[in-house]
Amino acid sequence: MQEIHTLMKKLLTAATLLLLLASCSSADKKTVYACPMDCENGKVYEKPGKCPVCEMDLEATKR
């Protein structure tokens, strides 16, 4: 009986870890737009457009 209890705890722990890893997928990441030249030191925008410094098109990235 003790062996079954230990096995069930291990299976439950493994299942929980798998669910946590699955919930951290890249699908949860938000698309933001940034200058490819990084003129503004990592600043990102929510909409596509042009960099206000160098006027290059902002590139989509996930964060």
MOPAC internal coordinates of N, CA, C and O (Angstrom, degrees):
PM7 1SCF
backbone

  N    0.0000 0     0.00 0     0.00 0    0    0    0
  C    1.4458 1     0.00 0     0.00 0    1    0    0
  C    1.5314 1   110.89 1     0.00 0    2    1    0
  O    1.2310 1   120.52 1   140.41 1    3    2    1
  N    1.3221 1   116.61 1   -39.59 1    3    2    1
  C    1.4679 1   121.71 1   179.11 1    5    3    2
  C    1.5295 1   110.31 1   -62.22 1    6    5    3
  O    1.2310 1   120.07 1   142.53 1    7    6    5
  N    1.3333 1   117.48 1   -37.47 1    7    6    5
  C    1.4645 1   121.92 1  -179.13 1    9    7    6
  C    1.5163 1   110.83 1   -65.23 1   10    9    7
  O    1.2310 1   120.58 1   139.46 1   11   10    9
  N    1.3240 1   116.50 1   -40.54 1   11   10    9
  C    1.4621 1   120.74 1   179.17 1   13   11   10
  C    1.5226 1   110.08 1   -65.04 1   14   13   11
  O    1.2310 1   120.50 1   137.53 1   15   14   13
  N    1.3204 1   116.65 1   -42.47 1   15   14   13
  C    1.4580 1   121.65 1   179.42 1   17   15   14
  C    1.5428 1   110.60 1   -61.22 1   18   17   15
  O    1.2310 1   120.14 1   135.39 1   19   18   17
  N    1.3160 1   117.33 1   -44.61 1   19   18   17
  C    1.4668 1   122.43 1   179.13 1   21   19   18
  C    1.5244 1   110.73 1   -64.44 1   22   21   19
  O    1.2310 1   120.59 1   137.44 1   23   22   21
  N    1.3278 1   116.48 1   -42.56 1   23   22   21
  C    1.4635 1   120.92 1   178.92 1   25   23   22
  C    1.5219 1   110.93 1   -63.15 1   26   25   23
  O    1.2310 1   120.02 1   137.31 1   27   26   25
  N    1.3196 1   117.57 1   -42.69 1   27   26   25
  C    1.4662 1   121.67 1   179.60 1   29   27   26
  C    1.5299 1   111.03 1   -63.56 1   30   29   27
  O    1.2310 1   120.07 1   140.58 1   31   30   29
  N    1.3257 1   117.46 1   -39.42 1   31   30   29
  C    1.4657 1   120.74 1   177.66 1   33   31   30
  C    1.5248 1   110.71 1   -62.80 1   34   33   31
  O    1.2310 1   120.59 1   137.67 1   35   34   33
  N    1.3390 1   116.47 1   -42.33 1   35   34   33
  C    1.4652 1   120.55 1   179.38 1   37   35   34
  C    1.5170 1   111.22 1   -65.31 1   38   37   35
  O    1.2310 1   120.26 1   137.95 1   39   38   37
  N    1.3346 1   117.11 1   -42.05 1   39   38   37
  C    1.4643 1   120.56 1   179.00 1   41   39   38
  C    1.5278 1   111.39 1   -64.94 1   42   41   39
  O    1.2310 1   120.60 1   138.68 1   43   42   41
  N    1.3130 1   116.46 1   -41.32 1   43   42   41
  C    1.4662 1   120.70 1   178.55 1   45   43   42
  C    1.5302 1   110.82 1   -64.49 1   46   45   43
  O    1.2310 1   120.21 1   138.46 1   47   46   45
  N    1.3021 1   117.21 1   -41.54 1   47   46   45
  C    1.4623 1   121.48 1   177.86 1   49   47   46
  C    1.5282 1   110.52 1   -63.49 1   50   49   47
  O    1.2310 1   120.15 1   135.45 1   51   50   49
  N    1.3207 1   117.33 1   -44.55 1   51   50   49
  C    1.4632 1   121.20 1   179.42 1   53   51   50
  C    1.5272 1   110.91 1   -63.64 1   54   53   51
  O    1.2310 1   120.03 1   137.51 1   55   54   53
  N    1.3239 1   117.54 1   -42.49 1   55   54   53
  C    1.4641 1   121.23 1   179.26 1   57   55   54
  C    1.5278 1   111.00 1   -63.66 1   58   57   55
  O    1.2310 1   120.52 1   140.05 1   59   58   57
  N    1.3220 1   116.61 1   -39.95 1   59   58   57
  C    1.4670 1   120.53 1   178.73 1   61   59   58
  C    1.5261 1   110.80 1   -63.90 1   62   61   59
  O    1.2310 1   120.48 1   136.17 1   63   62   61
  N    1.3169 1   116.69 1   -43.83 1   63   62   61
  C    1.4674 1   120.27 1   178.82 1   65   63   62
  C    1.5222 1   111.43 1   -62.91 1   66   65   63
  O    1.2310 1   120.11 1   138.92 1   67   66   65
  N    1.3193 1   117.39 1   -41.08 1   67   66   65
  C    1.4652 1   120.74 1   178.26 1   69   67   66
  C    1.5260 1   111.40 1   -63.24 1   70   69   67
  O    1.2310 1   120.35 1   138.59 1   71   70   69
  N    1.3222 1   116.93 1   -41.41 1   71   70   69
  C    1.4621 1   120.02 1   177.88 1   73   71   70
  C    1.5253 1   111.48 1   -64.38 1   74   73   71
  O    1.2310 1   120.21 1   140.08 1   75   74   73
  N    1.3125 1   117.20 1   -39.92 1   75   74   73
  C    1.4639 1   120.40 1   178.07 1   77   75   74
  C    1.5219 1   111.40 1   -64.19 1   78   77   75
  O    1.2310 1   120.27 1   137.19 1   79   78   77
  N    1.3122 1   117.09 1   -42.81 1   79   78   77
  C    1.4621 1   120.60 1   178.53 1   81   79   78
  C    1.5193 1   111.13 1   -64.85 1   82   81   79
  O    1.2310 1   119.97 1   139.77 1   83   82   81
  N    1.3083 1   117.66 1   -40.23 1   83   82   81
  C    1.4635 1   121.52 1  -179.86 1   85   83   82
  C    1.5270 1   111.04 1   -66.22 1   86   85   83
  O    1.2310 1   120.02 1   147.48 1   87   86   85
  N    1.3212 1   117.57 1   -32.52 1   87   86   85
  C    1.4608 1   120.43 1  -178.74 1   89   87   86
  C    1.5233 1   112.06 1   -75.09 1   90   89   87
  O    1.2310 1   119.49 1   167.21 1   91   90   89
  N    1.3115 1   118.58 1   -12.79 1   91   90   89
  C    1.4616 1   122.84 1  -179.52 1   93   91   90
  C    1.5283 1   111.15 1   -97.76 1   94   93   91
  O    1.2310 1   120.00 1  -149.34 1   95   94   93
  N    1.2941 1   117.60 1    30.66 1   95   94   93
  C    1.4609 1   120.84 1  -176.63 1   97   95   94
  C    1.5227 1   111.13 1   -73.30 1   98   97   95
  O    1.2310 1   120.71 1   -15.12 1   99   98   97
  N    1.3118 1   116.26 1   164.88 1   99   98   97
  C    1.4615 1   121.33 1  -179.83 1  101   99   98
  C    1.5169 1   112.16 1   -69.54 1  102  101   99
  O    1.2310 1   119.60 1   165.31 1  103  102  101
  N    1.3120 1   118.37 1   -14.69 1  103  102  101
  C    1.4592 1   121.33 1   178.53 1  105  103  102
  C    1.5301 1   110.80 1   -64.19 1  106  105  103
  O    1.2310 1   120.15 1   156.28 1  107  106  105
  N    1.3246 1   117.32 1   -23.72 1  107  106  105
  C    1.4552 1   121.13 1   179.88 1  109  107  106
  C    1.5278 1   112.30 1   -79.67 1  110  109  107
  O    1.2310 1   120.08 1   168.65 1  111  110  109
  N    1.2954 1   117.45 1   -11.35 1  111  110  109
  C    1.4540 1   120.32 1  -176.65 1  113  111  110
  C    1.5270 1   110.60 1   -77.84 1  114  113  111
  O    1.2310 1   121.38 1   -31.50 1  115  114  113
  N    1.3021 1   114.97 1   148.50 1  115  114  113
  C    1.4590 1   122.31 1  -177.04 1  117  115  114
  C    1.5240 1   109.83 1   -95.75 1  118  117  115
  O    1.2310 1   120.29 1   -38.73 1  119  118  117
  N    1.3370 1   117.06 1   141.27 1  119  118  117
  C    1.4616 1   121.10 1   175.93 1  121  119  118
  C    1.5279 1   108.96 1   -81.94 1  122  121  119
  O    1.2310 1   121.22 1   -53.16 1  123  122  121
  N    1.3148 1   115.26 1   126.84 1  123  122  121
  C    1.4636 1   121.69 1   175.19 1  125  123  122
  C    1.5295 1   107.33 1  -129.34 1  126  125  123
  O    1.2310 1   120.87 1   -11.31 1  127  126  125
  N    1.3070 1   115.94 1   168.69 1  127  126  125
  C    1.4636 1   121.41 1  -176.13 1  129  127  126
  C    1.5157 1   109.76 1  -123.33 1  130  129  127
  O    1.2310 1   120.97 1   -43.75 1  131  130  129
  N    1.3343 1   115.75 1   136.25 1  131  130  129
  C    1.4639 1   120.93 1  -177.10 1  133  131  130
  C    1.5209 1   109.76 1  -139.13 1  134  133  131
  O    1.2310 1   120.90 1   -23.12 1  135  134  133
  N    1.3159 1   115.88 1   156.88 1  135  134  133
  C    1.4605 1   121.67 1   176.89 1  137  135  134
  C    1.5332 1   108.97 1   -70.96 1  138  137  135
  O    1.2310 1   119.91 1   -47.01 1  139  138  137
  N    1.3368 1   117.77 1   132.99 1  139  138  137
  C    1.4672 1   119.71 1   178.20 1  141  139  138
  C    1.5284 1   112.49 1   -66.72 1  142  141  139
  O    1.2310 1   119.61 1   159.10 1  143  142  141
  N    1.3301 1   118.35 1   -20.90 1  143  142  141
  C    1.4567 1   122.37 1   178.44 1  145  143  142
  C    1.5273 1   112.00 1   -92.12 1  146  145  143
  O    1.2310 1   120.28 1   176.00 1  147  146  145
  N    1.3332 1   117.07 1    -4.00 1  147  146  145
  C    1.4664 1   123.73 1   179.78 1  149  147  146
  C    1.5361 1   111.82 1    53.45 1  150  149  147
  O    1.2310 1   121.26 1  -135.52 1  151  150  149
  N    1.3210 1   115.19 1    44.48 1  151  150  149
  C    1.4744 1   121.48 1  -178.83 1  153  151  150
  C    1.5282 1   113.09 1   -60.28 1  154  153  151
  O    1.2310 1   120.88 1   150.34 1  155  154  153
  N    1.3305 1   115.93 1   -29.66 1  155  154  153
  C    1.4621 1   119.33 1  -175.31 1  157  155  154
  C    1.5315 1   112.18 1  -109.82 1  158  157  155
  O    1.2310 1   120.85 1  -152.45 1  159  158  157
  N    1.3344 1   115.98 1    27.55 1  159  158  157
  C    1.4634 1   122.21 1   173.98 1  161  159  158
  C    1.5316 1   114.30 1    51.41 1  162  161  159
  O    1.2310 1   120.48 1  -122.64 1  163  162  161
  N    1.3283 1   116.68 1    57.36 1  163  162  161
  C    1.4574 1   121.14 1   174.44 1  165  163  162
  C    1.5117 1   115.92 1    90.24 1  166  165  163
  O    1.2310 1   119.39 1  -178.09 1  167  166  165
  N    1.3288 1   118.77 1     1.91 1  167  166  165
  C    1.4605 1   120.52 1   179.35 1  169  167  166
  C    1.5205 1   108.94 1   -66.32 1  170  169  167
  O    1.2310 1   120.48 1   -41.29 1  171  170  169
  N    1.3380 1   116.68 1   138.71 1  171  170  169
  C    1.4554 1   121.88 1   178.39 1  173  171  170
  C    1.5203 1   109.96 1  -125.04 1  174  173  171
  O    1.2310 1   121.52 1   -20.62 1  175  174  173
  N    1.3216 1   114.70 1   159.38 1  175  174  173
  C    1.4573 1   122.38 1  -179.37 1  177  175  174
  C    1.5160 1   109.04 1  -124.38 1  178  177  175
  O    1.2310 1   120.12 1   -26.18 1  179  178  177
  N    1.3246 1   117.39 1   153.82 1  179  178  177
  C    1.4608 1   121.62 1  -179.72 1  181  179  178
  C    1.5189 1   112.43 1   -83.98 1  182  181  179
  O    1.2310 1   119.92 1   162.54 1  183  182  181
  N    1.3330 1   117.76 1   -17.46 1  183  182  181
  C    1.4656 1   121.41 1  -177.91 1  185  183  182
  C    1.5226 1   109.90 1  -124.96 1  186  185  183
  O    1.2310 1   120.35 1   -29.43 1  187  186  185
  N    1.3449 1   116.94 1   150.57 1  187  186  185
  C    1.4645 1   119.35 1   176.40 1  189  187  186
  C    1.5211 1   110.33 1   -66.47 1  190  189  187
  O    1.2310 1   120.76 1   -21.37 1  191  190  189
  N    1.3088 1   116.15 1   158.63 1  191  190  189
  C    1.4592 1   121.36 1   179.70 1  193  191  190
  C    1.5116 1   109.83 1   170.04 1  194  193  191
  O    1.2310 1   120.92 1    28.13 1  195  194  193
  N    1.3231 1   115.85 1  -151.87 1  195  194  193
  C    1.4537 1   121.71 1   179.76 1  197  195  194
  C    1.5212 1   109.82 1  -117.04 1  198  197  195
  O    1.2310 1   120.89 1   -31.41 1  199  198  197
  N    1.3146 1   115.90 1   148.59 1  199  198  197
  C    1.4596 1   121.28 1   176.09 1  201  199  198
  C    1.5322 1   108.16 1   -65.26 1  202  201  199
  O    1.2310 1   120.01 1   -49.20 1  203  202  201
  N    1.3257 1   117.59 1   130.80 1  203  202  201
  C    1.4659 1   119.34 1   179.95 1  205  203  202
  C    1.5310 1   113.24 1   -70.04 1  206  205  203
  O    1.2310 1   119.64 1   165.00 1  207  206  205
  N    1.3309 1   118.29 1   -15.00 1  207  206  205
  C    1.4605 1   121.69 1  -178.37 1  209  207  206
  C    1.5311 1   110.78 1   -91.90 1  210  209  207
  O    1.2310 1   120.42 1   122.25 1  211  210  209
  N    1.3413 1   116.81 1   -57.75 1  211  210  209
  C    1.4711 1   120.09 1  -174.77 1  213  211  210
  C    1.5293 1   113.17 1  -104.09 1  214  213  211
  O    1.2310 1   120.17 1   173.59 1  215  214  213
  N    1.3211 1   117.28 1    -6.41 1  215  214  213
  C    1.4661 1   124.73 1   177.71 1  217  215  214
  C    1.5306 1   114.25 1    64.84 1  218  217  215
  O    1.2310 1   119.91 1  -160.05 1  219  218  217
  N    1.3321 1   117.79 1    19.95 1  219  218  217
  C    1.4624 1   120.66 1   172.79 1  221  219  218
  C    1.5261 1   108.41 1   -79.34 1  222  221  219
  O    1.2310 1   120.74 1   -23.91 1  223  222  221
  N    1.3440 1   116.19 1   156.09 1  223  222  221
  C    1.4598 1   120.44 1   176.11 1  225  223  222
  C    1.5218 1   109.59 1   -65.00 1  226  225  223
  O    1.2310 1   120.69 1   -44.24 1  227  226  225
  N    1.3379 1   116.29 1   135.76 1  227  226  225
  C    1.4566 1   120.64 1   175.38 1  229  227  226
  C    1.5215 1   109.16 1   -71.03 1  230  229  227
  O    1.2310 1   119.98 1   -34.77 1  231  230  229
  N    1.3190 1   117.64 1   145.23 1  231  230  229
  C    1.4605 1   123.16 1  -179.30 1  233  231  230
  C    1.5252 1   110.41 1  -105.54 1  234  233  231
  O    1.2310 1   120.92 1   -39.85 1  235  234  233
  N    1.3288 1   115.84 1   140.15 1  235  234  233
  C    1.4644 1   121.62 1   178.62 1  237  235  234
  C    1.5250 1   109.64 1   -72.68 1  238  237  235
  O    1.2310 1   121.40 1   -38.39 1  239  238  237
  N    1.3172 1   114.93 1   141.61 1  239  238  237
  C    1.4658 1   121.85 1   176.05 1  241  239  238
  C    1.5186 1   107.79 1  -150.29 1  242  241  239
  O    1.2310 1   120.29 1   -20.45 1  243  242  241
  N    1.3188 1   117.05 1   159.55 1  243  242  241
  C    1.4739 1   121.90 1   179.10 1  245  243  242
  C    1.5270 1   109.18 1  -102.87 1  246  245  243
  O    1.2310 1   121.01 1   -43.43 1  247  246  245
  N    1.3227 1   115.68 1   136.57 1  247  246  245
  C    1.4767 1   121.09 1   175.98 1  249  247  246
  C    1.4874 1   109.24 1  -138.91 1  250  249  247
  O    1.2310 1   120.10 1   180.00 1  251  250  249

